[in-house]
Amino acid sequence: MLWLGYFMGLVIFYALINWMPILFKDAGLAAKDATLITALFPLGGVGAILFGWLMDRFNGNWVIAAVTR
């Protein structure tokens, strides 16, 4: 089940990376902007690691409140 969950996560990530430019372009963004947003999408993991570390170090509720302001 662990392998299945990991594999399905990769499938979802692969589908997002491949469909995001098309969906953004259909929503009215320029093709250049849609491609840039899709290219920067995987960088969200860096922020997740940083905020996870902050939540371990400080009160998690305060970190979430500060980030979502």
PDB file with SEQRES, HELIX, SHEET and CRYST1 records, atoms N, CA, C and O in Angstrom:
SEQRES   1 A   69  MET LEU TRP LEU GLY TYR PHE MET GLY LEU VAL ILE PHE          
SEQRES   2 A   69  TYR ALA LEU ILE ASN TRP MET PRO ILE LEU PHE LYS ASP          
SEQRES   3 A   69  ALA GLY LEU ALA ALA LYS ASP ALA THR LEU ILE THR ALA          
SEQRES   4 A   69  LEU PHE PRO LEU GLY GLY VAL GLY ALA ILE LEU PHE GLY          
SEQRES   5 A   69  TRP LEU MET ASP ARG PHE ASN GLY ASN TRP VAL ILE ALA          
SEQRES   6 A   69  ALA VAL THR ARG                                              
HELIX    1 AA1 LEU A    2  ASP A   26  1                                  25    
HELIX    2 AA2 ALA A   31  LEU A   40  1                                  10    
HELIX    3 AA3 PHE A   41  LEU A   43  5                                   3    
HELIX    4 AA4 GLY A   44  ARG A   57  1                                  14    
HELIX    5 AA5 GLY A   60  VAL A   67  1                                   8    
CRYST1    1.000    1.000    1.000  90.00  90.00  90.00 P 1           1          
ATOM      1  N   MET A   1       0.822  -1.183   0.000  1.00  0.00           N  
ATOM      2  CA  MET A   1       0.000   0.000   0.000  1.00  0.00           C  
ATOM      3  C   MET A   1       0.875   1.259   0.000  1.00  0.00           C  
ATOM      4  O   MET A   1       0.511   2.273  -0.597  1.00  0.00           O  
ATOM      5  N   LEU A   2       2.007   1.190   0.660  1.00  0.00           N  
ATOM      6  CA  LEU A   2       2.901   2.345   0.671  1.00  0.00           C  
ATOM      7  C   LEU A   2       3.419   2.635  -0.735  1.00  0.00           C  
ATOM      8  O   LEU A   2       3.455   3.789  -1.163  1.00  0.00           O  
ATOM      9  N   TRP A   3       3.817   1.591  -1.448  1.00  0.00           N  
ATOM     10  CA  TRP A   3       4.292   1.766  -2.817  1.00  0.00           C  
ATOM     11  C   TRP A   3       3.181   2.281  -3.722  1.00  0.00           C  
ATOM     12  O   TRP A   3       3.422   3.117  -4.592  1.00  0.00           O  
ATOM     13  N   LEU A   4       1.984   1.792  -3.521  1.00  0.00           N  
ATOM     14  CA  LEU A   4       0.849   2.251  -4.332  1.00  0.00           C  
ATOM     15  C   LEU A   4       0.580   3.744  -4.079  1.00  0.00           C  
ATOM     16  O   LEU A   4       0.346   4.501  -5.022  1.00  0.00           O  
ATOM     17  N   GLY A   5       0.614   4.158  -2.828  1.00  0.00           N  
ATOM     18  CA  GLY A   5       0.411   5.565  -2.503  1.00  0.00           C  
ATOM     19  C   GLY A   5       1.492   6.446  -3.106  1.00  0.00           C  
ATOM     20  O   GLY A   5       1.194   7.519  -3.631  1.00  0.00           O  
ATOM     21  N   TYR A   6       2.737   6.009  -3.038  1.00  0.00           N  
ATOM     22  CA  TYR A   6       3.848   6.759  -3.622  1.00  0.00           C  
ATOM     23  C   TYR A   6       3.702   6.853  -5.138  1.00  0.00           C  
ATOM     24  O   TYR A   6       3.892   7.918  -5.725  1.00  0.00           O  
ATOM     25  N   PHE A   7       3.365   5.740  -5.755  1.00  0.00           N  
ATOM     26  CA  PHE A   7       3.196   5.723  -7.210  1.00  0.00           C  
ATOM     27  C   PHE A   7       2.062   6.641  -7.646  1.00  0.00           C  
ATOM     28  O   PHE A   7       2.204   7.375  -8.623  1.00  0.00           O  
ATOM     29  N   MET A   8       0.945   6.610  -6.940  1.00  0.00           N  
ATOM     30  CA  MET A   8      -0.185   7.461  -7.304  1.00  0.00           C  
ATOM     31  C   MET A   8       0.160   8.939  -7.115  1.00  0.00           C  
ATOM     32  O   MET A   8      -0.316   9.782  -7.876  1.00  0.00           O  
ATOM     33  N   GLY A   9       0.974   9.265  -6.117  1.00  0.00           N  
ATOM     34  CA  GLY A   9       1.439  10.633  -5.958  1.00  0.00           C  
ATOM     35  C   GLY A   9       2.262  11.087  -7.145  1.00  0.00           C  
ATOM     36  O   GLY A   9       2.128  12.222  -7.602  1.00  0.00           O  
ATOM     37  N   LEU A  10       3.114  10.206  -7.645  1.00  0.00           N  
ATOM     38  CA  LEU A  10       3.904  10.521  -8.837  1.00  0.00           C  
ATOM     39  C   LEU A  10       3.025  10.672 -10.073  1.00  0.00           C  
ATOM     40  O   LEU A  10       3.291  11.526 -10.919  1.00  0.00           O  
ATOM     41  N   VAL A  11       1.987   9.858 -10.186  1.00  0.00           N  
ATOM     42  CA  VAL A  11       1.071   9.963 -11.321  1.00  0.00           C  
ATOM     43  C   VAL A  11       0.357  11.316 -11.293  1.00  0.00           C  
ATOM     44  O   VAL A  11       0.220  11.970 -12.327  1.00  0.00           O  
ATOM     45  N   ILE A  12      -0.093  11.731 -10.120  1.00  0.00           N  
ATOM     46  CA  ILE A  12      -0.775  13.018 -10.001  1.00  0.00           C  
ATOM     47  C   ILE A  12       0.182  14.154 -10.345  1.00  0.00           C  
ATOM     48  O   ILE A  12      -0.193  15.082 -11.062  1.00  0.00           O  
ATOM     49  N   PHE A  13       1.408  14.093  -9.844  1.00  0.00           N  
ATOM     50  CA  PHE A  13       2.394  15.127 -10.150  1.00  0.00           C  
ATOM     51  C   PHE A  13       2.683  15.182 -11.648  1.00  0.00           C  
ATOM     52  O   PHE A  13       2.756  16.266 -12.226  1.00  0.00           O  
ATOM     53  N   TYR A  14       2.844  14.046 -12.264  1.00  0.00           N  
ATOM     54  CA  TYR A  14       3.104  13.976 -13.706  1.00  0.00           C  
ATOM     55  C   TYR A  14       1.934  14.572 -14.491  1.00  0.00           C  
ATOM     56  O   TYR A  14       2.140  15.323 -15.444  1.00  0.00           O  
ATOM     57  N   ALA A  15       0.710  14.234 -14.087  1.00  0.00           N  
ATOM     58  CA  ALA A  15      -0.465  14.763 -14.779  1.00  0.00           C  
ATOM     59  C   ALA A  15      -0.555  16.281 -14.615  1.00  0.00           C  
ATOM     60  O   ALA A  15      -0.882  16.986 -15.570  1.00  0.00           O  
ATOM     61  N   LEU A  16      -0.268  16.784 -13.424  1.00  0.00           N  
ATOM     62  CA  LEU A  16      -0.312  18.228 -13.208  1.00  0.00           C  
ATOM     63  C   LEU A  16       0.709  18.955 -14.075  1.00  0.00           C  
ATOM     64  O   LEU A  16       0.396  19.961 -14.712  1.00  0.00           O  
ATOM     65  N   ILE A  17       1.932  18.435 -14.090  1.00  0.00           N  
ATOM     66  CA  ILE A  17       2.983  19.086 -14.871  1.00  0.00           C  
ATOM     67  C   ILE A  17       2.621  19.105 -16.359  1.00  0.00           C  
ATOM     68  O   ILE A  17       2.915  20.082 -17.048  1.00  0.00           O  
ATOM     69  N   ASN A  18       2.000  18.062 -16.854  1.00  0.00           N  
ATOM     70  CA  ASN A  18       1.682  17.999 -18.279  1.00  0.00           C  
ATOM     71  C   ASN A  18       0.439  18.790 -18.665  1.00  0.00           C  
ATOM     72  O   ASN A  18       0.358  19.294 -19.785  1.00  0.00           O  
ATOM     73  N   TRP A  19      -0.533  18.911 -17.762  1.00  0.00           N  
ATOM     74  CA  TRP A  19      -1.781  19.578 -18.105  1.00  0.00           C  
ATOM     75  C   TRP A  19      -1.832  21.045 -17.701  1.00  0.00           C  
ATOM     76  O   TRP A  19      -2.650  21.793 -18.237  1.00  0.00           O  
ATOM     77  N   MET A  20      -0.988  21.478 -16.779  1.00  0.00           N  
ATOM     78  CA  MET A  20      -1.058  22.859 -16.306  1.00  0.00           C  
ATOM     79  C   MET A  20      -0.887  23.897 -17.420  1.00  0.00           C  
ATOM     80  O   MET A  20      -1.659  24.855 -17.452  1.00  0.00           O  
ATOM     81  N   PRO A  21       0.069  23.762 -18.325  1.00  0.00           N  
ATOM     82  CA  PRO A  21       0.174  24.796 -19.378  1.00  0.00           C  
ATOM     83  C   PRO A  21      -1.081  24.897 -20.239  1.00  0.00           C  
ATOM     84  O   PRO A  21      -1.486  25.994 -20.623  1.00  0.00           O  
ATOM     85  N   ILE A  22      -1.682  23.778 -20.537  1.00  0.00           N  
ATOM     86  CA  ILE A  22      -2.896  23.776 -21.359  1.00  0.00           C  
ATOM     87  C   ILE A  22      -4.048  24.425 -20.614  1.00  0.00           C  
ATOM     88  O   ILE A  22      -4.789  25.224 -21.187  1.00  0.00           O  
ATOM     89  N   LEU A  23      -4.204  24.088 -19.340  1.00  0.00           N  
ATOM     90  CA  LEU A  23      -5.299  24.661 -18.549  1.00  0.00           C  
ATOM     91  C   LEU A  23      -5.110  26.158 -18.346  1.00  0.00           C  
ATOM     92  O   LEU A  23      -6.075  26.917 -18.427  1.00  0.00           O  
ATOM     93  N   PHE A  24      -3.884  26.593 -18.083  1.00  0.00           N  
ATOM     94  CA  PHE A  24      -3.632  28.018 -17.902  1.00  0.00           C  
ATOM     95  C   PHE A  24      -3.860  28.791 -19.204  1.00  0.00           C  
ATOM     96  O   PHE A  24      -4.402  29.896 -19.191  1.00  0.00           O  
ATOM     97  N   LYS A  25      -3.444  28.202 -20.319  1.00  0.00           N  
ATOM     98  CA  LYS A  25      -3.636  28.858 -21.611  1.00  0.00           C  
ATOM     99  C   LYS A  25      -5.126  28.972 -21.933  1.00  0.00           C  
ATOM    100  O   LYS A  25      -5.571  29.993 -22.457  1.00  0.00           O  
ATOM    101  N   ASP A  26      -5.899  27.926 -21.623  1.00  0.00           N  
ATOM    102  CA  ASP A  26      -7.343  27.978 -21.836  1.00  0.00           C  
ATOM    103  C   ASP A  26      -8.025  28.980 -20.907  1.00  0.00           C  
ATOM    104  O   ASP A  26      -9.091  29.503 -21.231  1.00  0.00           O  
ATOM    105  N   ALA A  27      -7.408  29.252 -19.743  1.00  0.00           N  
ATOM    106  CA  ALA A  27      -7.973  30.217 -18.802  1.00  0.00           C  
ATOM    107  C   ALA A  27      -7.671  31.655 -19.211  1.00  0.00           C  
ATOM    108  O   ALA A  27      -8.172  32.589 -18.586  1.00  0.00           O  
ATOM    109  N   GLY A  28      -6.859  31.846 -20.250  1.00  0.00           N  
ATOM    110  CA  GLY A  28      -6.617  33.179 -20.757  1.00  0.00           C  
ATOM    111  C   GLY A  28      -5.215  33.707 -20.553  1.00  0.00           C  
ATOM    112  O   GLY A  28      -4.920  34.825 -20.974  1.00  0.00           O  
ATOM    113  N   LEU A  29      -4.347  32.948 -19.924  1.00  0.00           N  
ATOM    114  CA  LEU A  29      -2.965  33.389 -19.758  1.00  0.00           C  
ATOM    115  C   LEU A  29      -2.202  33.195 -21.064  1.00  0.00           C  
ATOM    116  O   LEU A  29      -2.547  32.346 -21.887  1.00  0.00           O  
ATOM    117  N   ALA A  30      -1.175  33.989 -21.229  1.00  0.00           N  
ATOM    118  CA  ALA A  30      -0.313  33.828 -22.400  1.00  0.00           C  
ATOM    119  C   ALA A  30       0.467  32.516 -22.270  1.00  0.00           C  
ATOM    120  O   ALA A  30       0.719  32.041 -21.163  1.00  0.00           O  
ATOM    121  N   ALA A  31       0.839  31.948 -23.397  1.00  0.00           N  
ATOM    122  CA  ALA A  31       1.563  30.673 -23.379  1.00  0.00           C  
ATOM    123  C   ALA A  31       2.883  30.801 -22.623  1.00  0.00           C  
ATOM    124  O   ALA A  31       3.297  29.864 -21.940  1.00  0.00           O  
ATOM    125  N   LYS A  32       3.545  31.950 -22.737  1.00  0.00           N  
ATOM    126  CA  LYS A  32       4.807  32.183 -22.037  1.00  0.00           C  
ATOM    127  C   LYS A  32       4.600  32.159 -20.522  1.00  0.00           C  
ATOM    128  O   LYS A  32       5.384  31.549 -19.797  1.00  0.00           O  
ATOM    129  N   ASP A  33       3.540  32.825 -20.044  1.00  0.00           N  
ATOM    130  CA  ASP A  33       3.258  32.860 -18.609  1.00  0.00           C  
ATOM    131  C   ASP A  33       2.845  31.486 -18.092  1.00  0.00           C  
ATOM    132  O   ASP A  33       3.247  31.085 -17.000  1.00  0.00           O  
ATOM    133  N   ALA A  34       2.047  30.767 -18.870  1.00  0.00           N  
ATOM    134  CA  ALA A  34       1.611  29.431 -18.462  1.00  0.00           C  
ATOM    135  C   ALA A  34       2.802  28.483 -18.329  1.00  0.00           C  
ATOM    136  O   ALA A  34       2.853  27.667 -17.409  1.00  0.00           O  
ATOM    137  N   THR A  35       3.752  28.597 -19.247  1.00  0.00           N  
ATOM    138  CA  THR A  35       4.943  27.755 -19.188  1.00  0.00           C  
ATOM    139  C   THR A  35       5.815  28.112 -17.993  1.00  0.00           C  
ATOM    140  O   THR A  35       6.365  27.227 -17.337  1.00  0.00           O  
ATOM    141  N   LEU A  36       5.943  29.406 -17.705  1.00  0.00           N  
ATOM    142  CA  LEU A  36       6.735  29.842 -16.556  1.00  0.00           C  
ATOM    143  C   LEU A  36       6.130  29.360 -15.244  1.00  0.00           C  
ATOM    144  O   LEU A  36       6.851  28.874 -14.372  1.00  0.00           O  
ATOM    145  N   ILE A  37       4.825  29.487 -15.096  1.00  0.00           N  
ATOM    146  CA  ILE A  37       4.165  29.029 -13.875  1.00  0.00           C  
ATOM    147  C   ILE A  37       4.341  27.523 -13.700  1.00  0.00           C  
ATOM    148  O   ILE A  37       4.597  27.052 -12.592  1.00  0.00           O  
ATOM    149  N   THR A  38       4.208  26.778 -14.775  1.00  0.00           N  
ATOM    150  CA  THR A  38       4.376  25.327 -14.704  1.00  0.00           C  
ATOM    151  C   THR A  38       5.813  24.956 -14.348  1.00  0.00           C  
ATOM    152  O   THR A  38       6.041  23.999 -13.609  1.00  0.00           O  
ATOM    153  N   ALA A  39       6.772  25.701 -14.863  1.00  0.00           N  
ATOM    154  CA  ALA A  39       8.175  25.409 -14.563  1.00  0.00           C  
ATOM    155  C   ALA A  39       8.500  25.698 -13.100  1.00  0.00           C  
ATOM    156  O   ALA A  39       9.338  25.016 -12.510  1.00  0.00           O  
ATOM    157  N   LEU A  40       7.856  26.685 -12.514  1.00  0.00           N  
ATOM    158  CA  LEU A  40       8.119  27.049 -11.122  1.00  0.00           C  
ATOM    159  C   LEU A  40       7.313  26.217 -10.119  1.00  0.00           C  
ATOM    160  O   LEU A  40       7.568  26.288  -8.917  1.00  0.00           O  
ATOM    161  N   PHE A  41       6.359  25.445 -10.592  1.00  0.00           N  
ATOM    162  CA  PHE A  41       5.492  24.652  -9.715  1.00  0.00           C  
ATOM    163  C   PHE A  41       6.263  23.719  -8.781  1.00  0.00           C  
ATOM    164  O   PHE A  41       5.917  23.662  -7.601  1.00  0.00           O  
ATOM    165  N   PRO A  42       7.283  22.984  -9.229  1.00  0.00           N  
ATOM    166  CA  PRO A  42       7.986  22.082  -8.317  1.00  0.00           C  
ATOM    167  C   PRO A  42       8.755  22.795  -7.204  1.00  0.00           C  
ATOM    168  O   PRO A  42       9.123  22.153  -6.220  1.00  0.00           O  
ATOM    169  N   LEU A  43       9.005  24.080  -7.326  1.00  0.00           N  
ATOM    170  CA  LEU A  43       9.725  24.809  -6.284  1.00  0.00           C  
ATOM    171  C   LEU A  43       8.894  24.979  -5.005  1.00  0.00           C  
ATOM    172  O   LEU A  43       9.431  25.392  -3.977  1.00  0.00           O  
ATOM    173  N   GLY A  44       7.624  24.674  -5.051  1.00  0.00           N  
ATOM    174  CA  GLY A  44       6.783  24.747  -3.858  1.00  0.00           C  
ATOM    175  C   GLY A  44       7.241  23.798  -2.770  1.00  0.00           C  
ATOM    176  O   GLY A  44       6.974  24.033  -1.592  1.00  0.00           O  
ATOM    177  N   GLY A  45       7.925  22.732  -3.144  1.00  0.00           N  
ATOM    178  CA  GLY A  45       8.442  21.781  -2.159  1.00  0.00           C  
ATOM    179  C   GLY A  45       9.486  22.388  -1.250  1.00  0.00           C  
ATOM    180  O   GLY A  45       9.609  21.990  -0.091  1.00  0.00           O  
ATOM    181  N   VAL A  46      10.243  23.350  -1.760  1.00  0.00           N  
ATOM    182  CA  VAL A  46      11.253  24.025  -0.944  1.00  0.00           C  
ATOM    183  C   VAL A  46      10.570  24.811   0.165  1.00  0.00           C  
ATOM    184  O   VAL A  46      11.014  24.786   1.313  1.00  0.00           O  
ATOM    185  N   GLY A  47       9.498  25.504  -0.174  1.00  0.00           N  
ATOM    186  CA  GLY A  47       8.741  26.247   0.836  1.00  0.00           C  
ATOM    187  C   GLY A  47       8.107  25.318   1.852  1.00  0.00           C  
ATOM    188  O   GLY A  47       8.042  25.651   3.036  1.00  0.00           O  
ATOM    189  N   ALA A  48       7.637  24.158   1.412  1.00  0.00           N  
ATOM    190  CA  ALA A  48       7.030  23.203   2.338  1.00  0.00           C  
ATOM    191  C   ALA A  48       8.049  22.692   3.348  1.00  0.00           C  
ATOM    192  O   ALA A  48       7.727  22.516   4.523  1.00  0.00           O  
ATOM    193  N   ILE A  49       9.263  22.454   2.900  1.00  0.00           N  
ATOM    194  CA  ILE A  49      10.321  22.005   3.815  1.00  0.00           C  
ATOM    195  C   ILE A  49      10.654  23.106   4.812  1.00  0.00           C  
ATOM    196  O   ILE A  49      10.806  22.843   6.005  1.00  0.00           O  
ATOM    197  N   LEU A  50      10.766  24.331   4.327  1.00  0.00           N  
ATOM    198  CA  LEU A  50      11.076  25.459   5.204  1.00  0.00           C  
ATOM    199  C   LEU A  50       9.986  25.663   6.246  1.00  0.00           C  
ATOM    200  O   LEU A  50      10.286  25.807   7.431  1.00  0.00           O  
ATOM    201  N   PHE A  51       8.736  25.676   5.827  1.00  0.00           N  
ATOM    202  CA  PHE A  51       7.652  25.903   6.774  1.00  0.00           C  
ATOM    203  C   PHE A  51       7.456  24.719   7.704  1.00  0.00           C  
ATOM    204  O   PHE A  51       7.029  24.901   8.844  1.00  0.00           O  
ATOM    205  N   GLY A  52       7.755  23.523   7.252  1.00  0.00           N  
ATOM    206  CA  GLY A  52       7.720  22.365   8.148  1.00  0.00           C  
ATOM    207  C   GLY A  52       8.755  22.484   9.248  1.00  0.00           C  
ATOM    208  O   GLY A  52       8.483  22.169  10.407  1.00  0.00           O  
ATOM    209  N   TRP A  53       9.949  22.942   8.882  1.00  0.00           N  
ATOM    210  CA  TRP A  53      11.002  23.159   9.880  1.00  0.00           C  
ATOM    211  C   TRP A  53      10.580  24.236  10.875  1.00  0.00           C  
ATOM    212  O   TRP A  53      10.781  24.090  12.081  1.00  0.00           O  
ATOM    213  N   LEU A  54       9.989  25.327  10.359  1.00  0.00           N  
ATOM    214  CA  LEU A  54       9.519  26.391  11.251  1.00  0.00           C  
ATOM    215  C   LEU A  54       8.420  25.892  12.190  1.00  0.00           C  
ATOM    216  O   LEU A  54       8.377  26.284  13.356  1.00  0.00           O  
ATOM    217  N   MET A  55       7.540  25.036  11.690  1.00  0.00           N  
ATOM    218  CA  MET A  55       6.462  24.499  12.524  1.00  0.00           C  
ATOM    219  C   MET A  55       7.000  23.565  13.596  1.00  0.00           C  
ATOM    220  O   MET A  55       6.433  23.493  14.686  1.00  0.00           O  
ATOM    221  N   ASP A  56       8.081  22.850  13.312  1.00  0.00           N  
ATOM    222  CA  ASP A  56       8.715  22.006  14.331  1.00  0.00           C  
ATOM    223  C   ASP A  56       9.403  22.851  15.396  1.00  0.00           C  
ATOM    224  O   ASP A  56       9.404  22.498  16.576  1.00  0.00           O  
ATOM    225  N   ARG A  57       9.978  23.953  14.977  1.00  0.00           N  
ATOM    226  CA  ARG A  57      10.752  24.788  15.888  1.00  0.00           C  
ATOM    227  C   ARG A  57       9.869  25.700  16.742  1.00  0.00           C  
ATOM    228  O   ARG A  57      10.153  25.919  17.920  1.00  0.00           O  
ATOM    229  N   PHE A  58       8.803  26.228  16.148  1.00  0.00           N  
ATOM    230  CA  PHE A  58       7.907  27.157  16.828  1.00  0.00           C  
ATOM    231  C   PHE A  58       6.508  26.553  16.882  1.00  0.00           C  
ATOM    232  O   PHE A  58       6.306  25.408  16.478  1.00  0.00           O  
ATOM    233  N   ASN A  59       5.562  27.308  17.372  1.00  0.00           N  
ATOM    234  CA  ASN A  59       4.167  26.861  17.429  1.00  0.00           C  
ATOM    235  C   ASN A  59       3.612  26.787  16.007  1.00  0.00           C  
ATOM    236  O   ASN A  59       3.590  27.788  15.290  1.00  0.00           O  
ATOM    237  N   GLY A  60       3.165  25.602  15.606  1.00  0.00           N  
ATOM    238  CA  GLY A  60       2.683  25.388  14.248  1.00  0.00           C  
ATOM    239  C   GLY A  60       1.498  26.259  13.881  1.00  0.00           C  
ATOM    240  O   GLY A  60       1.395  26.717  12.744  1.00  0.00           O  
ATOM    241  N   ASN A  61       0.612  26.491  14.819  1.00  0.00           N  
ATOM    242  CA  ASN A  61      -0.559  27.331  14.541  1.00  0.00           C  
ATOM    243  C   ASN A  61      -0.149  28.764  14.228  1.00  0.00           C  
ATOM    244  O   ASN A  61      -0.739  29.403  13.357  1.00  0.00           O  
ATOM    245  N   TRP A  62       0.862  29.273  14.937  1.00  0.00           N  
ATOM    246  CA  TRP A  62       1.320  30.637  14.690  1.00  0.00           C  
ATOM    247  C   TRP A  62       2.016  30.740  13.332  1.00  0.00           C  
ATOM    248  O   TRP A  62       1.876  31.744  12.633  1.00  0.00           O  
ATOM    249  N   VAL A  63       2.753  29.716  12.968  1.00  0.00           N  
ATOM    250  CA  VAL A  63       3.435  29.734  11.665  1.00  0.00           C  
ATOM    251  C   VAL A  63       2.415  29.750  10.536  1.00  0.00           C  
ATOM    252  O   VAL A  63       2.556  30.519   9.585  1.00  0.00           O  
ATOM    253  N   ILE A  64       1.396  28.917  10.631  1.00  0.00           N  
ATOM    254  CA  ILE A  64       0.355  28.877   9.596  1.00  0.00           C  
ATOM    255  C   ILE A  64      -0.380  30.201   9.537  1.00  0.00           C  
ATOM    256  O   ILE A  64      -0.681  30.703   8.454  1.00  0.00           O  
ATOM    257  N   ALA A  65      -0.672  30.771  10.709  1.00  0.00           N  
ATOM    258  CA  ALA A  65      -1.371  32.063  10.730  1.00  0.00           C  
ATOM    259  C   ALA A  65      -0.524  33.152  10.081  1.00  0.00           C  
ATOM    260  O   ALA A  65      -1.054  34.006   9.369  1.00  0.00           O  
ATOM    261  N   ALA A  66       0.784  33.131  10.319  1.00  0.00           N  
ATOM    262  CA  ALA A  66       1.661  34.144   9.745  1.00  0.00           C  
ATOM    263  C   ALA A  66       1.811  33.968   8.236  1.00  0.00           C  
ATOM    264  O   ALA A  66       1.915  34.956   7.509  1.00  0.00           O  
ATOM    265  N   VAL A  67       1.822  32.744   7.765  1.00  0.00           N  
ATOM    266  CA  VAL A  67       2.022  32.474   6.337  1.00  0.00           C  
ATOM    267  C   VAL A  67       0.765  32.810   5.534  1.00  0.00           C  
ATOM    268  O   VAL A  67       0.872  33.278   4.401  1.00  0.00           O  
ATOM    269  N   THR A  68      -0.399  32.586   6.086  1.00  0.00           N  
ATOM    270  CA  THR A  68      -1.647  32.778   5.336  1.00  0.00           C  
ATOM    271  C   THR A  68      -2.181  34.192   5.415  1.00  0.00           C  
ATOM    272  O   THR A  68      -3.262  34.467   4.895  1.00  0.00           O  
ATOM    273  N   ARG A  69      -1.453  35.101   6.054  1.00  0.00           N  
ATOM    274  CA  ARG A  69      -1.939  36.491   6.155  1.00  0.00           C  
ATOM    275  C   ARG A  69      -1.973  37.142   4.839  1.00  0.00           C  
ATOM    276  O   ARG A  69      -2.355  38.308   4.737  1.00  0.00           O  
TER     277      ARG A  69                                                      
END                                                                             
